[in-house]
Amino acid sequence: MAAEDITSTGLGSGRQHLHPLKRRGLVLLRLTAIVFAVLLFCEFLIYYLVIFRCSWPAVKTPADAGALGTPEPVLRAMFLADTHLLGAVRGHWLDKLRREWQMERAFQTTLWLLQPEVVFILGDVFDEGKWSSSQAWVDDVGRFWKIFRHPPHVQLRAVAGNHDIGFHYQMNTYKIKRFEKVFNPERLFSWKGINFCVPGTQLPADSTGGPWLISCPCLSFVMVNSVALEGDGCDICSGAEAELLEISHWLNCSREEHRPQECGDGQRLPASAPILLQHFPLYRRNDANCSGEDAAPPDEKYTPFKERYDALSQEASRKLLWWLRPRLVLSGHTHSACEVLHGAGVLEVSVPSFSWRNRNNPSFIMGSVTPTEYALAKCYLPCEDTVLTTYCTAAGGLVLLTLVHAGLVASPFHFGWNMLRKFKTK
């Protein structure tokens, strides 16, 4: 009998010890599931939920095109700016990891959901290109292609910014050539049967860092090294202006219905006005007239812009508008959004930064472009505050669950139930 009592007592105590272990295992499983769910939401799902709301803007279709049954081809172009990939000098590893992961997820999600056909980056691709060593440059370029990898049918082009090649007093032929080697390796390439070309024989994109003319039978994009438009007559600046004049000549000849003799028999460019892409914005006094949730903050809006530093000079701006006669200008540099009308109603759109490092609510521009029309829409990315708030809320919930399980804090459910019972008894 005594042996039976001892045996039963031992089994009972075993069951008593087993029950708390099971409870601990269940609690640990729940905490792990919550952590996994929060990570999945903040690092993956939130990008799909936010970017899914974006859609390509509709372009006005000319009445005659609809009657003929041959609608104009529409190019879906994505414009982003100021990615500022950190380098070896100022880049903390945690800052790199966080911000580069954000840009990678945003870009890859955009490619999957919206499927742009060409991507333009409007300068300041890198943060330390102006002083990075050869090895550091190679490392930064490798990280860039990992973040902004894309399928072969999507074309990616970039213009140089002051952080890529330095301001005027820092830039040199070596920095310009290594930038163009990465982003403009070809004079002629094909996209879905439409040729985008840089005329290599008559208009070489050489070490002057001059403008790149990307064209197809219907569209022209002029990509300008705006850092080289200092106007002081330096070799790089003089070469850039000479190439701008050459492009202007080509464009003007293509606009003429009866080709003048001085135009020669060279390649004919599209007759439609080009789209101008550059890093520095055209001259404006400040951002006082800029509006929207991603415009410059109120304490910065009225700060005067310094010519050749915050924006192009008035002289360089007039030259670009006069020589190229663009129908649209897109720029970066300010990290904030702005829309400005220049001259005879030419719209300039300053594209905000694509990175959390420069603003809480990054975005990019979606453009539907035809030979005669264009339509733009802005697509916002997840706000950094939203992600941080989600993490903080989840962390607080996990701490509370842990304390409740340890018996250090009463369960909110039981506390509420007891309060309700006391209220009923009264």
C-alpha positions as CSV (number, residue, x, y, z in Angstrom):
1,M,0.0,0.0,0.0
2,A,2.8,2.3,0.9
3,A,4.5,1.5,-2.4
4,E,1.3,2.3,-4.3
5,D,1.1,5.6,-2.5
6,I,4.7,6.5,-3.3
7,T,4.2,5.6,-6.9
8,S,1.0,7.6,-7.3
9,T,2.5,10.5,-5.5
10,G,5.6,10.4,-7.8
11,L,3.4,10.3,-10.9
12,G,1.2,13.2,-9.7
13,S,4.2,15.4,-9.0
14,G,5.6,14.5,-12.5
15,R,2.3,15.7,-14.0
16,Q,2.4,18.9,-11.9
17,H,5.9,19.6,-13.2
18,L,5.0,18.8,-16.8
19,H,2.1,21.2,-16.9
20,P,4.2,24.4,-16.3
21,L,6.7,23.3,-18.9
22,K,3.9,22.9,-21.5
23,R,2.6,26.3,-20.6
24,R,6.1,27.9,-21.0
25,G,6.4,26.2,-24.4
26,L,3.1,27.5,-25.5
27,V,3.9,31.0,-24.4
28,L,7.3,30.9,-26.1
29,L,5.6,29.6,-29.3
30,R,3.1,32.4,-29.2
31,L,5.8,35.1,-28.7
32,T,7.8,33.6,-31.6
33,A,4.7,33.7,-33.8
34,I,4.1,37.3,-32.9
35,V,7.7,38.3,-33.6
36,F,7.6,36.5,-37.0
37,A,4.3,38.1,-37.9
38,V,5.5,41.6,-37.1
39,L,8.7,41.1,-39.0
40,L,6.9,39.8,-42.0
41,F,4.5,42.7,-42.0
42,C,7.1,45.5,-41.5
43,E,9.8,44.1,-43.8
44,F,7.7,42.6,-46.6
45,L,3.9,42.9,-46.6
46,I,3.7,46.7,-45.9
47,Y,5.4,47.5,-49.2
48,Y,2.9,45.5,-51.1
49,L,0.0,47.0,-49.2
50,V,1.2,50.6,-49.8
51,I,2.5,50.3,-53.4
52,F,-0.6,48.3,-54.5
53,R,-2.6,51.4,-54.2
54,C,-0.6,53.1,-57.0
55,S,-1.5,52.9,-60.6
56,W,-0.2,54.3,-63.9
57,P,-1.8,57.6,-64.9
58,A,-4.0,57.6,-68.0
59,V,-2.8,59.7,-71.0
60,K,-5.1,61.7,-73.1
61,T,-5.6,60.0,-76.5
62,P,-5.8,62.3,-79.5
63,A,-9.2,62.1,-81.2
64,D,-7.7,61.4,-84.6
65,A,-5.6,58.5,-83.3
66,G,-8.7,56.8,-81.9
67,A,-10.6,57.2,-85.2
68,L,-7.7,55.6,-87.1
69,G,-7.6,52.7,-84.6
70,T,-3.8,53.1,-84.0
71,P,-3.3,54.6,-80.6
72,E,0.0,56.1,-79.7
73,P,2.4,53.8,-77.9
74,V,2.7,54.6,-74.2
75,L,6.0,54.3,-72.3
76,R,5.7,53.5,-68.6
77,A,8.6,55.3,-67.0
78,M,9.6,55.4,-63.3
79,F,11.5,58.4,-62.0
80,L,13.3,58.4,-58.6
81,A,16.0,60.5,-57.1
82,D,18.6,60.8,-54.4
83,T,19.1,57.2,-53.2
84,H,22.4,58.2,-51.5
85,L,23.8,54.7,-51.0
86,L,26.2,55.1,-48.0
87,G,29.9,54.5,-48.5
88,A,32.9,53.4,-46.4
89,V,33.5,56.7,-44.7
90,R,30.2,58.0,-43.3
91,G,28.1,54.8,-43.6
92,H,27.3,53.1,-40.3
93,W,26.6,49.4,-40.9
94,L,23.2,49.6,-39.2
95,D,22.2,52.7,-41.2
96,K,23.3,50.9,-44.4
97,L,21.4,47.8,-43.5
98,R,18.1,49.5,-42.6
99,R,17.9,52.1,-45.4
100,E,19.3,49.9,-48.2
101,W,16.8,47.1,-47.3
102,Q,14.0,49.7,-47.4
103,M,15.0,50.8,-50.9
104,E,15.5,47.2,-52.1
105,R,12.1,46.1,-50.9
106,A,10.4,49.2,-52.3
107,F,12.1,48.9,-55.7
108,Q,11.6,45.2,-56.1
109,T,8.0,45.4,-55.0
110,T,7.4,48.2,-57.5
111,L,8.9,46.2,-60.3
112,W,6.6,43.3,-59.5
113,L,3.4,45.2,-59.0
114,L,3.7,48.1,-61.5
115,Q,6.1,46.7,-64.1
116,P,7.8,49.9,-65.4
117,E,9.5,49.7,-68.7
118,V,12.3,52.1,-68.0
119,V,13.7,53.5,-64.7
120,F,15.5,56.9,-64.5
121,I,17.4,57.9,-61.3
122,L,17.9,61.6,-61.2
123,G,21.3,61.8,-59.5
124,D,23.0,61.3,-56.1
125,V,22.9,57.6,-56.6
126,F,25.8,57.3,-54.2
127,D,26.6,59.3,-51.1
128,E,30.4,59.2,-51.3
129,G,31.1,59.0,-55.0
130,K,32.7,62.4,-54.9
131,W,35.6,61.1,-52.8
132,S,35.4,57.3,-52.8
133,S,38.5,55.3,-53.7
134,S,38.5,52.8,-56.6
135,Q,37.9,49.8,-54.3
136,A,35.1,51.6,-52.4
137,W,33.5,52.6,-55.7
138,V,33.5,49.0,-56.8
139,D,31.9,47.9,-53.6
140,D,29.3,50.6,-53.7
141,V,28.4,49.8,-57.3
142,G,28.0,46.1,-56.4
143,R,25.6,47.0,-53.6
144,F,23.7,49.2,-56.0
145,W,23.1,46.5,-58.5
146,K,22.0,44.1,-55.8
147,I,19.4,46.6,-54.5
148,F,18.2,47.8,-57.9
149,R,18.5,44.5,-59.8
150,H,16.0,44.2,-62.6
151,P,15.0,41.9,-65.5
152,P,16.7,42.4,-68.9
153,H,13.6,43.9,-70.5
154,V,13.6,46.8,-68.0
155,Q,16.1,49.6,-68.7
156,L,17.7,51.6,-65.9
157,R,19.5,54.9,-66.6
158,A,20.9,57.5,-64.2
159,V,22.2,61.1,-64.4
160,A,25.1,62.3,-62.3
161,G,24.6,64.2,-59.1
162,N,27.0,66.2,-56.9
163,H,27.4,63.3,-54.6
164,D,28.3,61.0,-57.5
165,I,31.1,63.1,-59.1
166,G,31.4,66.1,-56.7
167,F,30.4,69.7,-57.1
168,H,32.1,71.7,-59.9
169,Y,35.2,72.3,-57.9
170,Q,35.5,68.6,-57.0
171,M,34.5,66.8,-60.3
172,N,37.1,65.6,-62.8
173,T,37.2,63.5,-65.9
174,Y,38.1,60.4,-64.0
175,K,35.0,60.6,-61.8
176,I,32.7,61.3,-64.7
177,K,34.1,58.5,-66.8
178,R,33.7,55.9,-64.0
179,F,30.1,57.0,-63.4
180,E,29.2,56.8,-67.1
181,K,30.9,53.4,-67.4
182,V,28.4,52.0,-64.8
183,F,25.2,53.7,-66.0
184,N,25.8,54.5,-69.7
185,P,27.8,51.7,-71.1
186,E,26.2,51.7,-74.6
187,R,25.6,54.2,-77.3
188,L,22.7,52.2,-78.7
189,F,20.4,49.7,-77.1
190,S,17.0,48.3,-77.9
191,W,13.9,48.0,-75.7
192,K,10.9,46.0,-77.0
193,G,11.9,46.8,-80.6
194,I,12.1,50.6,-79.9
195,N,15.6,52.0,-80.2
196,F,16.9,54.4,-77.5
197,C,20.1,55.8,-78.8
198,V,22.9,58.1,-78.1
199,P,24.4,59.0,-81.5
200,G,28.0,57.9,-81.0
201,T,29.6,59.2,-84.2
202,Q,28.2,62.7,-84.4
203,L,27.5,63.3,-80.7
204,P,29.8,61.2,-78.5
205,A,29.3,61.1,-74.8
206,D,32.9,61.6,-73.9
207,S,34.9,62.6,-70.8
208,T,33.3,66.0,-70.7
209,G,30.3,64.5,-69.0
210,G,28.0,66.1,-71.5
211,P,24.3,65.4,-72.0
212,W,23.1,62.0,-73.1
213,L,20.3,62.0,-75.7
214,I,18.1,58.9,-75.3
215,S,15.6,58.6,-78.2
216,C,13.3,56.3,-79.9
217,P,11.2,56.8,-83.0
218,C,8.6,58.6,-80.9
219,L,10.3,60.0,-77.7
220,S,13.4,61.8,-76.7
221,F,14.9,62.1,-73.2
222,V,17.9,64.4,-72.7
223,M,20.0,63.5,-69.7
224,V,22.1,66.4,-68.6
225,N,25.1,66.5,-66.3
226,S,23.9,69.6,-64.5
227,V,27.0,69.8,-62.3
228,A,28.9,70.7,-65.5
229,L,26.7,73.7,-66.2
230,E,28.8,76.1,-64.0
231,G,29.3,78.5,-66.9
232,D,32.9,79.4,-66.0
233,G,34.4,78.1,-69.2
234,C,36.3,75.1,-67.8
235,D,37.1,72.3,-70.2
236,I,34.4,70.0,-68.9
237,C,31.8,72.8,-68.8
238,S,32.7,74.0,-72.3
239,G,32.4,70.5,-73.7
240,A,29.0,70.0,-72.0
241,E,27.6,73.2,-73.4
242,A,29.0,72.4,-76.9
243,E,27.1,69.0,-76.8
244,L,24.0,70.7,-75.6
245,L,24.2,73.0,-78.6
246,E,24.7,70.0,-80.9
247,I,21.6,68.3,-79.4
248,S,19.7,71.5,-79.8
249,H,20.7,71.6,-83.5
250,W,19.5,68.0,-84.0
251,L,16.2,68.6,-82.3
252,N,15.5,71.8,-84.2
253,C,16.2,70.1,-87.5
254,S,13.8,67.3,-86.6
255,R,11.1,69.8,-85.8
256,E,11.3,71.3,-89.3
257,E,8.8,70.0,-91.7
258,H,11.1,70.7,-94.7
259,R,14.6,69.7,-93.6
260,P,17.0,72.7,-94.1
261,Q,20.2,72.1,-96.0
262,E,22.4,72.8,-93.0
263,C,20.8,69.9,-91.2
264,G,22.4,67.4,-93.5
265,D,21.4,63.8,-93.9
266,G,22.1,62.7,-90.4
267,Q,19.8,60.7,-88.2
268,R,16.4,62.3,-87.7
269,L,15.3,62.6,-84.1
270,P,11.7,62.6,-82.9
271,A,9.8,65.8,-83.8
272,S,8.1,65.9,-80.4
273,A,9.7,68.0,-77.7
274,P,12.1,66.2,-75.4
275,I,11.9,65.5,-71.7
276,L,14.8,66.9,-69.8
277,L,16.3,64.9,-66.9
278,Q,18.9,66.3,-64.5
279,H,19.9,66.4,-60.9
280,F,20.0,70.1,-60.1
281,P,16.6,71.8,-60.4
282,L,16.3,74.8,-62.8
283,Y,16.7,78.2,-61.1
284,R,14.0,79.2,-58.5
285,R,14.3,81.5,-55.5
286,N,13.2,79.0,-52.9
287,D,10.5,76.4,-52.2
288,A,8.0,78.9,-50.9
289,N,5.4,78.0,-53.6
290,C,5.8,74.3,-53.2
291,S,3.0,72.4,-51.6
292,G,2.0,68.9,-50.6
293,E,2.7,66.5,-47.7
294,D,6.2,65.8,-49.1
295,A,7.2,69.4,-49.8
296,A,10.0,71.1,-47.9
297,P,9.2,71.7,-44.2
298,P,8.0,75.2,-43.3
299,D,11.2,76.2,-41.7
300,E,13.1,75.5,-44.9
301,K,10.7,76.7,-47.6
302,Y,11.7,80.3,-47.5
303,T,15.5,79.7,-47.3
304,P,16.9,81.3,-50.5
305,F,18.5,78.9,-53.0
306,K,22.1,79.5,-53.8
307,E,22.8,79.4,-57.5
308,R,25.0,76.5,-58.7
309,Y,24.6,74.8,-55.3
310,D,20.9,74.4,-54.5
311,A,19.8,75.0,-58.1
312,L,21.2,75.9,-61.5
313,S,22.0,79.5,-62.2
314,Q,19.5,81.7,-64.0
315,E,21.8,81.8,-67.1
316,A,22.1,78.0,-67.3
317,S,18.4,77.5,-66.8
318,R,17.6,80.0,-69.6
319,K,20.0,78.2,-71.9
320,L,18.5,74.8,-71.3
321,L,14.9,76.0,-71.9
322,W,15.9,78.0,-74.9
323,W,18.2,75.4,-76.6
324,L,16.1,72.3,-75.9
325,R,12.6,73.6,-75.6
326,P,11.5,70.7,-73.4
327,R,7.9,69.8,-72.7
328,L,8.8,68.5,-69.2
329,V,11.7,68.8,-66.8
330,L,12.3,66.3,-63.9
331,S,15.0,67.0,-61.3
332,G,16.1,65.9,-57.8
333,H,18.7,67.3,-55.3
334,T,16.3,69.0,-52.9
335,H,15.0,65.7,-51.4
336,S,11.5,67.3,-51.4
337,A,8.7,67.6,-53.9
338,C,7.9,70.7,-55.9
339,E,6.2,71.7,-59.1
340,V,7.3,74.9,-60.9
341,L,6.2,76.4,-64.2
342,H,9.0,78.0,-66.2
343,G,8.9,80.3,-69.2
344,A,6.0,79.5,-71.6
345,G,4.4,77.0,-69.2
346,V,7.1,74.3,-69.1
347,L,6.5,72.1,-66.0
348,E,9.4,71.1,-63.8
349,V,8.8,68.4,-61.2
350,S,11.3,68.0,-58.4
351,V,11.2,64.3,-57.3
352,P,11.6,63.6,-53.6
353,S,14.3,61.3,-52.2
354,F,13.6,57.6,-52.5
355,S,15.3,56.8,-49.2
356,W,14.2,56.9,-45.5
357,R,17.6,58.5,-44.8
358,N,16.5,61.7,-46.3
359,R,12.8,61.8,-45.5
360,N,10.1,60.0,-43.6
361,N,7.7,59.6,-46.5
362,P,9.8,58.8,-49.7
363,S,8.1,58.5,-53.1
364,F,8.7,58.3,-56.8
365,I,7.0,59.5,-59.9
366,M,5.2,57.3,-62.4
367,G,5.0,58.7,-65.9
368,S,2.9,57.5,-68.9
369,V,4.5,59.1,-71.9
370,T,3.5,59.3,-75.6
371,P,5.0,61.4,-78.4
372,T,2.5,64.2,-77.8
373,E,1.3,63.8,-74.2
374,Y,2.4,62.7,-70.8
375,A,0.7,62.1,-67.5
376,L,2.4,61.9,-64.1
377,A,1.4,60.3,-60.8
378,K,3.1,60.1,-57.5
379,C,3.5,56.8,-55.6
380,Y,4.3,57.0,-51.9
381,L,6.3,54.4,-50.1
382,P,5.7,53.2,-46.5
383,C,6.5,55.9,-43.9
384,E,9.4,55.1,-41.6
385,D,7.3,56.3,-38.6
386,T,4.6,53.7,-39.4
387,V,7.1,50.9,-39.3
388,L,8.8,52.1,-36.1
389,T,5.4,52.6,-34.4
390,T,4.4,49.1,-35.3
391,Y,7.7,47.7,-33.9
392,C,7.3,49.7,-30.7
393,T,3.7,48.6,-30.2
394,A,4.6,45.0,-30.8
395,A,7.5,45.2,-28.4
396,G,5.3,46.7,-25.7
397,G,2.8,43.9,-26.2
398,L,5.5,41.2,-26.0
399,V,6.8,42.7,-22.7
400,L,3.2,42.8,-21.3
401,L,2.6,39.1,-22.3
402,T,5.9,38.1,-20.7
403,L,5.1,39.9,-17.4
404,V,1.6,38.4,-17.3
405,H,3.0,34.9,-17.8
406,A,5.6,35.4,-15.1
407,G,2.8,36.5,-12.7
408,L,4.3,39.9,-12.2
409,V,1.4,41.7,-13.8
410,A,-2.3,40.7,-13.6
411,S,-3.8,39.7,-17.0
412,P,-5.8,42.6,-18.5
413,F,-8.6,40.1,-19.3
414,H,-8.9,38.9,-15.7
415,F,-8.5,42.4,-14.3
416,G,-11.4,43.6,-16.5
417,W,-13.5,40.5,-15.7
418,N,-13.0,41.1,-11.9
419,M,-13.9,44.8,-12.2
420,L,-17.1,43.8,-14.1
421,R,-18.1,41.3,-11.4
422,K,-17.6,43.8,-8.7
423,F,-19.7,46.3,-10.6
424,K,-22.5,43.7,-11.0
425,T,-22.5,42.8,-7.3
426,K,-23.0,46.4,-6.3
